[in-house]
Amino acid sequence: MAIKLEAGKKYYYCTCGKSSDEVFCNGAHKGTSFTPKEFTVSETKEYSLCDCKKTSNIPFCDGSHSK
């Protein structure tokens, strides 16, 4: 999923896969052992975020979905 992110802003990547906001945490993990991954970016631009949860570079897509 390609999305424009702002430099220095805190984002929370969904690690449980239950969020209706796709890659961003909406609190759906509550009551599970999952916690969101907080991250920031250093440059405002479009980034490819992983929505399959198979990446080894959370939260960024590394092409693992096609392997």
mmCIF file as Biopython writes it, N, C-alpha, C and O atoms, coordinates in Angstrom:
data_model
#
loop_
_atom_site.group_PDB
_atom_site.id
_atom_site.type_symbol
_atom_site.label_atom_id
_atom_site.label_alt_id
_atom_site.label_comp_id
_atom_site.label_asym_id
_atom_site.label_entity_id
_atom_site.label_seq_id
_atom_site.pdbx_PDB_ins_code
_atom_site.Cartn_x
_atom_site.Cartn_y
_atom_site.Cartn_z
_atom_site.occupancy
_atom_site.B_iso_or_equiv
_atom_site.auth_seq_id
_atom_site.auth_asym_id
_atom_site.pdbx_PDB_model_num
ATOM 1   N N  . MET A ? 1  ? 0.839   -1.159  0.000  1.0 0.0 1  A 1 
ATOM 2   C CA . MET A ? 1  ? 0.000   0.000   0.000  1.0 0.0 1  A 1 
ATOM 3   C C  . MET A ? 1  ? 0.898   1.240   0.000  1.0 0.0 1  A 1 
ATOM 4   O O  . MET A ? 1  ? 1.705   1.412   0.913  1.0 0.0 1  A 1 
ATOM 5   N N  . ALA A ? 2  ? 0.772   2.079   -0.980 1.0 0.0 2  A 1 
ATOM 6   C CA . ALA A ? 2  ? 1.555   3.314   -1.066 1.0 0.0 2  A 1 
ATOM 7   C C  . ALA A ? 2  ? 0.757   4.443   -0.432 1.0 0.0 2  A 1 
ATOM 8   O O  . ALA A ? 2  ? -0.416  4.649   -0.745 1.0 0.0 2  A 1 
ATOM 9   N N  . ILE A ? 3  ? 1.417   5.169   0.466  1.0 0.0 3  A 1 
ATOM 10  C CA . ILE A ? 3  ? 0.746   6.257   1.176  1.0 0.0 3  A 1 
ATOM 11  C C  . ILE A ? 3  ? 1.763   7.350   1.497  1.0 0.0 3  A 1 
ATOM 12  O O  . ILE A ? 3  ? 2.921   7.067   1.806  1.0 0.0 3  A 1 
ATOM 13  N N  . LYS A ? 4  ? 1.311   8.609   1.419  1.0 0.0 4  A 1 
ATOM 14  C CA . LYS A ? 4  ? 2.189   9.735   1.728  1.0 0.0 4  A 1 
ATOM 15  C C  . LYS A ? 4  ? 2.253   9.900   3.243  1.0 0.0 4  A 1 
ATOM 16  O O  . LYS A ? 4  ? 1.224   10.018  3.908  1.0 0.0 4  A 1 
ATOM 17  N N  . LEU A ? 5  ? 3.474   9.908   3.781  1.0 0.0 5  A 1 
ATOM 18  C CA . LEU A ? 5  ? 3.705   10.092  5.206  1.0 0.0 5  A 1 
ATOM 19  C C  . LEU A ? 5  ? 4.490   11.372  5.430  1.0 0.0 5  A 1 
ATOM 20  O O  . LEU A ? 5  ? 5.298   11.774  4.593  1.0 0.0 5  A 1 
ATOM 21  N N  . GLU A ? 6  ? 4.244   12.015  6.578  1.0 0.0 6  A 1 
ATOM 22  C CA . GLU A ? 6  ? 4.891   13.274  6.910  1.0 0.0 6  A 1 
ATOM 23  C C  . GLU A ? 6  ? 6.110   13.046  7.796  1.0 0.0 6  A 1 
ATOM 24  O O  . GLU A ? 6  ? 6.065   12.251  8.735  1.0 0.0 6  A 1 
ATOM 25  N N  . ALA A ? 7  ? 7.180   13.738  7.498  1.0 0.0 7  A 1 
ATOM 26  C CA . ALA A ? 7  ? 8.415   13.651  8.284  1.0 0.0 7  A 1 
ATOM 27  C C  . ALA A ? 7  ? 8.162   14.044  9.731  1.0 0.0 7  A 1 
ATOM 28  O O  . ALA A ? 7  ? 7.489   15.038  10.003 1.0 0.0 7  A 1 
ATOM 29  N N  . GLY A ? 8  ? 8.707   13.253  10.668 1.0 0.0 8  A 1 
ATOM 30  C CA . GLY A ? 8  ? 8.629   13.567  12.086 1.0 0.0 8  A 1 
ATOM 31  C C  . GLY A ? 8  ? 7.332   13.229  12.783 1.0 0.0 8  A 1 
ATOM 32  O O  . GLY A ? 8  ? 7.281   13.264  14.013 1.0 0.0 8  A 1 
ATOM 33  N N  . LYS A ? 9  ? 6.285   12.904  12.056 1.0 0.0 9  A 1 
ATOM 34  C CA . LYS A ? 9  ? 4.994   12.567  12.656 1.0 0.0 9  A 1 
ATOM 35  C C  . LYS A ? 9  ? 5.032   11.122  13.143 1.0 0.0 9  A 1 
ATOM 36  O O  . LYS A ? 9  ? 5.599   10.260  12.472 1.0 0.0 9  A 1 
ATOM 37  N N  . LYS A ? 10 ? 4.432   10.847  14.308 1.0 0.0 10 A 1 
ATOM 38  C CA . LYS A ? 10 ? 4.369   9.476   14.824 1.0 0.0 10 A 1 
ATOM 39  C C  . LYS A ? 10 ? 3.225   8.725   14.160 1.0 0.0 10 A 1 
ATOM 40  O O  . LYS A ? 10 ? 2.104   9.224   14.064 1.0 0.0 10 A 1 
ATOM 41  N N  . TYR A ? 11 ? 3.533   7.512   13.704 1.0 0.0 11 A 1 
ATOM 42  C CA . TYR A ? 11 ? 2.536   6.619   13.123 1.0 0.0 11 A 1 
ATOM 43  C C  . TYR A ? 11 ? 2.569   5.307   13.905 1.0 0.0 11 A 1 
ATOM 44  O O  . TYR A ? 11 ? 3.580   4.961   14.515 1.0 0.0 11 A 1 
ATOM 45  N N  . TYR A ? 12 ? 1.456   4.590   13.877 1.0 0.0 12 A 1 
ATOM 46  C CA . TYR A ? 12 ? 1.361   3.315   14.580 1.0 0.0 12 A 1 
ATOM 47  C C  . TYR A ? 12 ? 0.880   2.254   13.594 1.0 0.0 12 A 1 
ATOM 48  O O  . TYR A ? 12 ? -0.268  2.265   13.150 1.0 0.0 12 A 1 
ATOM 49  N N  . TYR A ? 13 ? 1.786   1.344   13.265 1.0 0.0 13 A 1 
ATOM 50  C CA . TYR A ? 13 ? 1.528   0.273   12.304 1.0 0.0 13 A 1 
ATOM 51  C C  . TYR A ? 13 ? 0.793   -0.872  13.000 1.0 0.0 13 A 1 
ATOM 52  O O  . TYR A ? 13 ? 1.193   -1.295  14.085 1.0 0.0 13 A 1 
ATOM 53  N N  . CYS A ? 14 ? -0.260  -1.368  12.394 1.0 0.0 14 A 1 
ATOM 54  C CA . CYS A ? 14 ? -1.035  -2.493  12.925 1.0 0.0 14 A 1 
ATOM 55  C C  . CYS A ? 14 ? -0.246  -3.790  12.764 1.0 0.0 14 A 1 
ATOM 56  O O  . CYS A ? 14 ? 0.142   -4.148  11.652 1.0 0.0 14 A 1 
ATOM 57  N N  . THR A ? 15 ? -0.010  -4.491  13.863 1.0 0.0 15 A 1 
ATOM 58  C CA . THR A ? 15 ? 0.699   -5.773  13.805 1.0 0.0 15 A 1 
ATOM 59  C C  . THR A ? 15 ? -0.243  -6.960  13.968 1.0 0.0 15 A 1 
ATOM 60  O O  . THR A ? 15 ? 0.165   -8.100  13.748 1.0 0.0 15 A 1 
ATOM 61  N N  . CYS A ? 16 ? -1.496  -6.713  14.350 1.0 0.0 16 A 1 
ATOM 62  C CA . CYS A ? 16 ? -2.427  -7.818  14.602 1.0 0.0 16 A 1 
ATOM 63  C C  . CYS A ? 16 ? -3.228  -8.217  13.366 1.0 0.0 16 A 1 
ATOM 64  O O  . CYS A ? 16 ? -3.701  -9.351  13.284 1.0 0.0 16 A 1 
ATOM 65  N N  . GLY A ? 17 ? -3.387  -7.314  12.410 1.0 0.0 17 A 1 
ATOM 66  C CA . GLY A ? 17 ? -4.162  -7.609  11.212 1.0 0.0 17 A 1 
ATOM 67  C C  . GLY A ? 17 ? -5.658  -7.417  11.379 1.0 0.0 17 A 1 
ATOM 68  O O  . GLY A ? 17 ? -6.417  -7.709  10.456 1.0 0.0 17 A 1 
ATOM 69  N N  . LYS A ? 18 ? -6.103  -6.933  12.535 1.0 0.0 18 A 1 
ATOM 70  C CA . LYS A ? 18 ? -7.532  -6.762  12.795 1.0 0.0 18 A 1 
ATOM 71  C C  . LYS A ? 18 ? -8.035  -5.349  12.530 1.0 0.0 18 A 1 
ATOM 72  O O  . LYS A ? 18 ? -9.244  -5.118  12.553 1.0 0.0 18 A 1 
ATOM 73  N N  . SER A ? 19 ? -7.157  -4.417  12.284 1.0 0.0 19 A 1 
ATOM 74  C CA . SER A ? 19 ? -7.543  -3.023  12.115 1.0 0.0 19 A 1 
ATOM 75  C C  . SER A ? 19 ? -8.332  -2.811  10.829 1.0 0.0 19 A 1 
ATOM 76  O O  . SER A ? 19 ? -7.965  -3.321  9.771  1.0 0.0 19 A 1 
ATOM 77  N N  . SER A ? 20 ? -9.413  -2.057  10.935 1.0 0.0 20 A 1 
ATOM 78  C CA . SER A ? 20 ? -10.188 -1.710  9.742  1.0 0.0 20 A 1 
ATOM 79  C C  . SER A ? 20 ? -9.510  -0.584  8.971  1.0 0.0 20 A 1 
ATOM 80  O O  . SER A ? 20 ? -9.920  -0.248  7.859  1.0 0.0 20 A 1 
ATOM 81  N N  . ASP A ? 21 ? -8.467  -0.003  9.571  1.0 0.0 21 A 1 
ATOM 82  C CA . ASP A ? 21 ? -7.711  1.069   8.925  1.0 0.0 21 A 1 
ATOM 83  C C  . ASP A ? 21 ? -6.547  0.514   8.102  1.0 0.0 21 A 1 
ATOM 84  O O  . ASP A ? 21 ? -5.616  1.248   7.769  1.0 0.0 21 A 1 
ATOM 85  N N  . GLU A ? 22 ? -6.597  -0.766  7.777  1.0 0.0 22 A 1 
ATOM 86  C CA . GLU A ? 22 ? -5.594  -1.465  6.992  1.0 0.0 22 A 1 
ATOM 87  C C  . GLU A ? 22 ? -4.247  -1.536  7.690  1.0 0.0 22 A 1 
ATOM 88  O O  . GLU A ? 22 ? -4.049  -2.425  8.518  1.0 0.0 22 A 1 
ATOM 89  N N  . VAL A ? 23 ? -3.312  -0.643  7.396  1.0 0.0 23 A 1 
ATOM 90  C CA . VAL A ? 23 ? -1.969  -0.750  7.977  1.0 0.0 23 A 1 
ATOM 91  C C  . VAL A ? 23 ? -1.790  0.037   9.267  1.0 0.0 23 A 1 
ATOM 92  O O  . VAL A ? 23 ? -0.804  -0.169  9.974  1.0 0.0 23 A 1 
ATOM 93  N N  . PHE A ? 24 ? -2.709  0.927   9.589  1.0 0.0 24 A 1 
ATOM 94  C CA . PHE A ? 24 ? -2.577  1.728   10.793 1.0 0.0 24 A 1 
ATOM 95  C C  . PHE A ? 24 ? -3.437  1.172   11.922 1.0 0.0 24 A 1 
ATOM 96  O O  . PHE A ? 24 ? -4.556  0.711   11.698 1.0 0.0 24 A 1 
ATOM 97  N N  . CYS A ? 25 ? -2.902  1.222   13.128 1.0 0.0 25 A 1 
ATOM 98  C CA . CYS A ? 25 ? -3.591  0.703   14.309 1.0 0.0 25 A 1 
ATOM 99  C C  . CYS A ? 25 ? -4.842  1.522   14.616 1.0 0.0 25 A 1 
ATOM 100 O O  . CYS A ? 25 ? -4.823  2.751   14.563 1.0 0.0 25 A 1 
ATOM 101 N N  . ASN A ? 26 ? -5.931  0.821   14.936 1.0 0.0 26 A 1 
ATOM 102 C CA . ASN A ? 26 ? -7.147  1.499   15.386 1.0 0.0 26 A 1 
ATOM 103 C C  . ASN A ? 26 ? -7.600  0.968   16.748 1.0 0.0 26 A 1 
ATOM 104 O O  . ASN A ? 26 ? -8.720  1.236   17.182 1.0 0.0 26 A 1 
ATOM 105 N N  . GLY A ? 27 ? -6.718  0.208   17.424 1.0 0.0 27 A 1 
ATOM 106 C CA . GLY A ? 27 ? -7.035  -0.310  18.749 1.0 0.0 27 A 1 
ATOM 107 C C  . GLY A ? 27 ? -7.681  -1.679  18.759 1.0 0.0 27 A 1 
ATOM 108 O O  . GLY A ? 27 ? -8.017  -2.187  19.829 1.0 0.0 27 A 1 
ATOM 109 N N  . ALA A ? 28 ? -7.864  -2.293  17.598 1.0 0.0 28 A 1 
ATOM 110 C CA . ALA A ? 28 ? -8.528  -3.601  17.507 1.0 0.0 28 A 1 
ATOM 111 C C  . ALA A ? 28 ? -7.727  -4.716  18.176 1.0 0.0 28 A 1 
ATOM 112 O O  . ALA A ? 28 ? -8.261  -5.802  18.405 1.0 0.0 28 A 1 
ATOM 113 N N  . HIS A ? 29 ? -6.469  -4.468  18.487 1.0 0.0 29 A 1 
ATOM 114 C CA . HIS A ? 29 ? -5.615  -5.479  19.120 1.0 0.0 29 A 1 
ATOM 115 C C  . HIS A ? 29 ? -5.906  -5.647  20.603 1.0 0.0 29 A 1 
ATOM 116 O O  . HIS A ? 29 ? -5.424  -6.600  21.216 1.0 0.0 29 A 1 
ATOM 117 N N  . LYS A ? 30 ? -6.676  -4.754  21.189 1.0 0.0 30 A 1 
ATOM 118 C CA . LYS A ? 30 ? -6.921  -4.802  22.638 1.0 0.0 30 A 1 
ATOM 119 C C  . LYS A ? 30 ? -7.448  -6.170  23.041 1.0 0.0 30 A 1 
ATOM 120 O O  . LYS A ? 30 ? -8.371  -6.702  22.424 1.0 0.0 30 A 1 
ATOM 121 N N  . GLY A ? 31 ? -6.847  -6.731  24.085 1.0 0.0 31 A 1 
ATOM 122 C CA . GLY A ? 31 ? -7.220  -8.062  24.553 1.0 0.0 31 A 1 
ATOM 123 C C  . GLY A ? 31 ? -6.398  -9.164  23.916 1.0 0.0 31 A 1 
ATOM 124 O O  . GLY A ? 31 ? -6.620  -10.343 24.191 1.0 0.0 31 A 1 
ATOM 125 N N  . THR A ? 32 ? -5.441  -8.790  23.061 1.0 0.0 32 A 1 
ATOM 126 C CA . THR A ? 32 ? -4.555  -9.770  22.424 1.0 0.0 32 A 1 
ATOM 127 C C  . THR A ? 32 ? -3.126  -9.500  22.894 1.0 0.0 32 A 1 
ATOM 128 O O  . THR A ? 32 ? -2.879  -8.567  23.659 1.0 0.0 32 A 1 
ATOM 129 N N  . SER A ? 33 ? -2.208  -10.311 22.436 1.0 0.0 33 A 1 
ATOM 130 C CA . SER A ? 33 ? -0.802  -10.110 22.791 1.0 0.0 33 A 1 
ATOM 131 C C  . SER A ? 33 ? -0.084  -9.159  21.828 1.0 0.0 33 A 1 
ATOM 132 O O  . SER A ? 33 ? 1.111   -8.908  21.988 1.0 0.0 33 A 1 
ATOM 133 N N  . PHE A ? 34 ? -0.790  -8.638  20.845 1.0 0.0 34 A 1 
ATOM 134 C CA . PHE A ? 34 ? -0.193  -7.744  19.850 1.0 0.0 34 A 1 
ATOM 135 C C  . PHE A ? 34 ? -0.112  -6.309  20.363 1.0 0.0 34 A 1 
ATOM 136 O O  . PHE A ? 34 ? -0.962  -5.864  21.135 1.0 0.0 34 A 1 
ATOM 137 N N  . THR A ? 35 ? 0.917   -5.597  19.925 1.0 0.0 35 A 1 
ATOM 138 C CA . THR A ? 35 ? 1.046   -4.168  20.184 1.0 0.0 35 A 1 
ATOM 139 C C  . THR A ? 35 ? 1.442   -3.492  18.876 1.0 0.0 35 A 1 
ATOM 140 O O  . THR A ? 35 ? 2.177   -4.075  18.079 1.0 0.0 35 A 1 
ATOM 141 N N  . PRO A ? 36 ? 0.969   -2.280  18.646 1.0 0.0 36 A 1 
ATOM 142 C CA . PRO A ? 36 ? 1.321   -1.597  17.399 1.0 0.0 36 A 1 
ATOM 143 C C  . PRO A ? 36 ? 2.789   -1.194  17.382 1.0 0.0 36 A 1 
ATOM 144 O O  . PRO A ? 36 ? 3.405   -1.004  18.430 1.0 0.0 36 A 1 
ATOM 145 N N  . LYS A ? 37 ? 3.331   -1.069  16.195 1.0 0.0 37 A 1 
ATOM 146 C CA . LYS A ? 37 ? 4.723   -0.645  15.993 1.0 0.0 37 A 1 
ATOM 147 C C  . LYS A ? 37 ? 4.719   0.854   15.724 1.0 0.0 37 A 1 
ATOM 148 O O  . LYS A ? 37 ? 4.212   1.307   14.698 1.0 0.0 37 A 1 
ATOM 149 N N  . GLU A ? 38 ? 5.288   1.622   16.655 1.0 0.0 38 A 1 
ATOM 150 C CA . GLU A ? 38 ? 5.400   3.064   16.460 1.0 0.0 38 A 1 
ATOM 151 C C  . GLU A ? 38 ? 6.558   3.338   15.509 1.0 0.0 38 A 1 
ATOM 152 O O  . GLU A ? 38 ? 7.621   2.727   15.620 1.0 0.0 38 A 1 
ATOM 153 N N  . PHE A ? 39 ? 6.346   4.262   14.573 1.0 0.0 39 A 1 
ATOM 154 C CA . PHE A ? 39 ? 7.436   4.639   13.667 1.0 0.0 39 A 1 
ATOM 155 C C  . PHE A ? 39 ? 7.263   6.064   13.174 1.0 0.0 39 A 1 
ATOM 156 O O  . PHE A ? 39 ? 6.172   6.633   13.226 1.0 0.0 39 A 1 
ATOM 157 N N  . THR A ? 40 ? 8.359   6.625   12.696 1.0 0.0 40 A 1 
ATOM 158 C CA . THR A ? 40 ? 8.374   7.935   12.047 1.0 0.0 40 A 1 
ATOM 159 C C  . THR A ? 40 ? 9.203   7.799   10.775 1.0 0.0 40 A 1 
ATOM 160 O O  . THR A ? 40 ? 9.936   6.825   10.596 1.0 0.0 40 A 1 
ATOM 161 N N  . VAL A ? 41 ? 9.078   8.771   9.914  1.0 0.0 41 A 1 
ATOM 162 C CA . VAL A ? 41 ? 9.920   8.817   8.712  1.0 0.0 41 A 1 
ATOM 163 C C  . VAL A ? 41 ? 10.671  10.144  8.709  1.0 0.0 41 A 1 
ATOM 164 O O  . VAL A ? 41 ? 10.210  11.127  9.287  1.0 0.0 41 A 1 
ATOM 165 N N  . SER A ? 42 ? 11.811  10.165  8.064  1.0 0.0 42 A 1 
ATOM 166 C CA . SER A ? 42 ? 12.648  11.368  8.072  1.0 0.0 42 A 1 
ATOM 167 C C  . SER A ? 42 ? 12.369  12.310  6.911  1.0 0.0 42 A 1 
ATOM 168 O O  . SER A ? 42 ? 12.849  13.443  6.885  1.0 0.0 42 A 1 
ATOM 169 N N  . GLU A ? 43 ? 11.582  11.826  5.946  1.0 0.0 43 A 1 
ATOM 170 C CA . GLU A ? 43 ? 11.303  12.632  4.759  1.0 0.0 43 A 1 
ATOM 171 C C  . GLU A ? 43 ? 9.825   12.512  4.403  1.0 0.0 43 A 1 
ATOM 172 O O  . GLU A ? 43 ? 9.285   11.406  4.384  1.0 0.0 43 A 1 
ATOM 173 N N  . THR A ? 44 ? 9.167   13.629  4.122  1.0 0.0 44 A 1 
ATOM 174 C CA . THR A ? 44 ? 7.779   13.604  3.675  1.0 0.0 44 A 1 
ATOM 175 C C  . THR A ? 44 ? 7.763   13.148  2.222  1.0 0.0 44 A 1 
ATOM 176 O O  . THR A ? 44 ? 8.280   13.826  1.334  1.0 0.0 44 A 1 
ATOM 177 N N  . LYS A ? 45 ? 7.162   11.991  2.003  1.0 0.0 45 A 1 
ATOM 178 C CA . LYS A ? 45 ? 7.039   11.432  0.651  1.0 0.0 45 A 1 
ATOM 179 C C  . LYS A ? 45 ? 6.126   10.217  0.702  1.0 0.0 45 A 1 
ATOM 180 O O  . LYS A ? 45 ? 5.604   9.872   1.762  1.0 0.0 45 A 1 
ATOM 181 N N  . GLU A ? 46 ? 5.934   9.570   -0.438 1.0 0.0 46 A 1 
ATOM 182 C CA . GLU A ? 46 ? 5.110   8.371   -0.508 1.0 0.0 46 A 1 
ATOM 183 C C  . GLU A ? 46 ? 5.956   7.143   -0.165 1.0 0.0 46 A 1 
ATOM 184 O O  . GLU A ? 46 ? 7.057   6.969   -0.687 1.0 0.0 46 A 1 
ATOM 185 N N  . TYR A ? 47 ? 5.429   6.303   0.714  1.0 0.0 47 A 1 
ATOM 186 C CA . TYR A ? 47 ? 6.101   5.084   1.156  1.0 0.0 47 A 1 
ATOM 187 C C  . TYR A ? 47 ? 5.204   3.887   0.875  1.0 0.0 47 A 1 
ATOM 188 O O  . TYR A ? 47 ? 3.979   4.010   0.874  1.0 0.0 47 A 1 
ATOM 189 N N  . SER A ? 48 ? 5.811   2.735   0.637  1.0 0.0 48 A 1 
ATOM 190 C CA . SER A ? 48 ? 5.064   1.488   0.483  1.0 0.0 48 A 1 
ATOM 191 C C  . SER A ? 48 ? 5.052   0.775   1.822  1.0 0.0 48 A 1 
ATOM 192 O O  . SER A ? 48 ? 6.085   0.308   2.302  1.0 0.0 48 A 1 
ATOM 193 N N  . LEU A ? 49 ? 3.872   0.697   2.421  1.0 0.0 49 A 1 
ATOM 194 C CA . LEU A ? 49 ? 3.725   0.025   3.700  1.0 0.0 49 A 1 
ATOM 195 C C  . LEU A ? 49 ? 3.184   -1.383  3.477  1.0 0.0 49 A 1 
ATOM 196 O O  . LEU A ? 49 ? 2.408   -1.621  2.552  1.0 0.0 49 A 1 
ATOM 197 N N  . CYS A ? 50 ? 3.598   -2.306  4.325  1.0 0.0 50 A 1 
ATOM 198 C CA . CYS A ? 50 ? 3.200   -3.702  4.195  1.0 0.0 50 A 1 
ATOM 199 C C  . CYS A ? 50 ? 1.795   -3.909  4.732  1.0 0.0 50 A 1 
ATOM 200 O O  . CYS A ? 50 ? 1.508   -3.549  5.874  1.0 0.0 50 A 1 
ATOM 201 N N  . ASP A ? 51 ? 0.919   -4.483  3.924  1.0 0.0 51 A 1 
ATOM 202 C CA . ASP A ? 51 ? -0.403  -4.825  4.432  1.0 0.0 51 A 1 
ATOM 203 C C  . ASP A ? 51 ? -0.616  -6.335  4.511  1.0 0.0 51 A 1 
ATOM 204 O O  . ASP A ? 51 ? -1.692  -6.779  4.910  1.0 0.0 51 A 1 
ATOM 205 N N  . CYS A ? 52 ? 0.399   -7.141  4.134  1.0 0.0 52 A 1 
ATOM 206 C CA . CYS A ? 52 ? 0.280   -8.604  4.232  1.0 0.0 52 A 1 
ATOM 207 C C  . CYS A ? 52 ? 0.866   -9.142  5.539  1.0 0.0 52 A 1 
ATOM 208 O O  . CYS A ? 52 ? 0.638   -10.299 5.893  1.0 0.0 52 A 1 
ATOM 209 N N  . LYS A ? 53 ? 1.617   -8.306  6.254  1.0 0.0 53 A 1 
ATOM 210 C CA . LYS A ? 53 ? 2.242   -8.643  7.548  1.0 0.0 53 A 1 
ATOM 211 C C  . LYS A ? 53 ? 3.370   -9.671  7.423  1.0 0.0 53 A 1 
ATOM 212 O O  . LYS A ? 53 ? 3.734   -10.298 8.418  1.0 0.0 53 A 1 
ATOM 213 N N  . LYS A ? 54 ? 3.929   -9.857  6.223  1.0 0.0 54 A 1 
ATOM 214 C CA . LYS A ? 54 ? 5.016   -10.821 6.009  1.0 0.0 54 A 1 
ATOM 215 C C  . LYS A ? 54 ? 6.387   -10.156 5.884  1.0 0.0 54 A 1 
ATOM 216 O O  . LYS A ? 54 ? 7.395   -10.853 5.772  1.0 0.0 54 A 1 
ATOM 217 N N  . THR A ? 55 ? 6.443   -8.847  5.902  1.0 0.0 55 A 1 
ATOM 218 C CA . THR A ? 55 ? 7.697   -8.128  5.706  1.0 0.0 55 A 1 
ATOM 219 C C  . THR A ? 55 ? 8.696   -8.388  6.828  1.0 0.0 55 A 1 
ATOM 220 O O  . THR A ? 55 ? 8.307   -8.640  7.968  1.0 0.0 55 A 1 
ATOM 221 N N  . SER A ? 56 ? 9.962   -8.325  6.505  1.0 0.0 56 A 1 
ATOM 222 C CA . SER A ? 56 ? 10.994  -8.410  7.537  1.0 0.0 56 A 1 
ATOM 223 C C  . SER A ? 56 ? 11.501  -7.004  7.863  1.0 0.0 56 A 1 
ATOM 224 O O  . SER A ? 56 ? 12.455  -6.845  8.625  1.0 0.0 56 A 1 
ATOM 225 N N  . ASN A ? 57 ? 10.857  -5.982  7.283  1.0 0.0 57 A 1 
ATOM 226 C CA . ASN A ? 57 ? 11.241  -4.583  7.480  1.0 0.0 57 A 1 
ATOM 227 C C  . ASN A ? 57 ? 10.018  -3.764  7.925  1.0 0.0 57 A 1 
ATOM 228 O O  . ASN A ? 57 ? 9.674   -2.765  7.293  1.0 0.0 57 A 1 
ATOM 229 N N  . ILE A ? 58 ? 9.373   -4.187  9.002  1.0 0.0 58 A 1 
ATOM 230 C CA . ILE A ? 58 ? 8.145   -3.542  9.493  1.0 0.0 58 A 1 
ATOM 231 C C  . ILE A ? 58 ? 8.381   -2.058  9.707  1.0 0.0 58 A 1 
ATOM 232 O O  . ILE A ? 58 ? 9.361   -1.697  10.359 1.0 0.0 58 A 1 
ATOM 233 N N  . PRO A ? 59 ? 7.543   -1.194  9.197  1.0 0.0 59 A 1 
ATOM 234 C CA . PRO A ? 59 ? 6.262   -1.384  8.558  1.0 0.0 59 A 1 
ATOM 235 C C  . PRO A ? 59 ? 6.322   -1.330  7.028  1.0 0.0 59 A 1 
ATOM 236 O O  . PRO A ? 59 ? 5.285   -1.281  6.366  1.0 0.0 59 A 1 
ATOM 237 N N  . PHE A ? 60 ? 7.513   -1.340  6.479  1.0 0.0 60 A 1 
ATOM 238 C CA . PHE A ? 60 ? 7.679   -1.114  5.042  1.0 0.0 60 A 1 
ATOM 239 C C  . PHE A ? 60 ? 7.639   -2.416  4.248  1.0 0.0 60 A 1 
ATOM 240 O O  . PHE A ? 60 ? 8.148   -3.445  4.692  1.0 0.0 60 A 1 
ATOM 241 N N  . CYS A ? 61 ? 7.034   -2.353  3.078  1.0 0.0 61 A 1 
ATOM 242 C CA . CYS A ? 61 ? 6.943   -3.504  2.188  1.0 0.0 61 A 1 
ATOM 243 C C  . CYS A ? 61 ? 8.343   -3.860  1.667  1.0 0.0 61 A 1 
ATOM 244 O O  . CYS A ? 61 ? 9.093   -2.990  1.223  1.0 0.0 61 A 1 
ATOM 245 N N  . ASP A ? 62 ? 8.678   -5.149  1.730  1.0 0.0 62 A 1 
ATOM 246 C CA . ASP A ? 62 ? 9.952   -5.603  1.179  1.0 0.0 62 A 1 
ATOM 247 C C  . ASP A ? 62 ? 9.756   -6.650  0.078  1.0 0.0 62 A 1 
ATOM 248 O O  . ASP A ? 62 ? 10.709  -7.310  -0.336 1.0 0.0 62 A 1 
ATOM 249 N N  . GLY A ? 63 ? 8.513   -6.796  -0.389 1.0 0.0 63 A 1 
ATOM 250 C CA . GLY A ? 63 ? 8.216   -7.740  -1.462 1.0 0.0 63 A 1 
ATOM 251 C C  . GLY A ? 63 ? 7.980   -9.160  -0.998 1.0 0.0 63 A 1 
ATOM 252 O O  . GLY A ? 63 ? 7.828   -10.054 -1.831 1.0 0.0 63 A 1 
ATOM 253 N N  . SER A ? 64 ? 7.942   -9.402  0.319  1.0 0.0 64 A 1 
ATOM 254 C CA . SER A ? 64 ? 7.747   -10.759 0.841  1.0 0.0 64 A 1 
ATOM 255 C C  . SER A ? 64 ? 6.444   -11.382 0.372  1.0 0.0 64 A 1 
ATOM 256 O O  . SER A ? 64 ? 6.353   -12.606 0.272  1.0 0.0 64 A 1 
ATOM 257 N N  . HIS A ? 65 ? 5.442   -10.579 0.085  1.0 0.0 65 A 1 
ATOM 258 C CA . HIS A ? 65 ? 4.140   -11.091 -0.359 1.0 0.0 65 A 1 
ATOM 259 C C  . HIS A ? 65 ? 4.220   -11.835 -1.682 1.0 0.0 65 A 1 
ATOM 260 O O  . HIS A ? 65 ? 3.342   -12.642 -1.989 1.0 0.0 65 A 1 
ATOM 261 N N  . SER A ? 66 ? 5.245   -11.581 -2.461 1.0 0.0 66 A 1 
ATOM 262 C CA . SER A ? 66 ? 5.365   -12.215 -3.786 1.0 0.0 66 A 1 
ATOM 263 C C  . SER A ? 66 ? 6.305   -13.428 -3.774 1.0 0.0 66 A 1 
ATOM 264 O O  . SER A ? 66 ? 6.589   -14.005 -4.823 1.0 0.0 66 A 1 
ATOM 265 N N  . LYS A ? 67 ? 6.784   -13.810 -2.587 1.0 0.0 67 A 1 
ATOM 266 C CA . LYS A ? 67 ? 7.709   -14.958 -2.498 1.0 0.0 67 A 1 
ATOM 267 C C  . LYS A ? 67 ? 6.967   -16.212 -2.125 1.0 0.0 67 A 1 
ATOM 268 O O  . LYS A ? 67 ? 7.574   -17.276 -2.003 1.0 0.0 67 A 1 
#
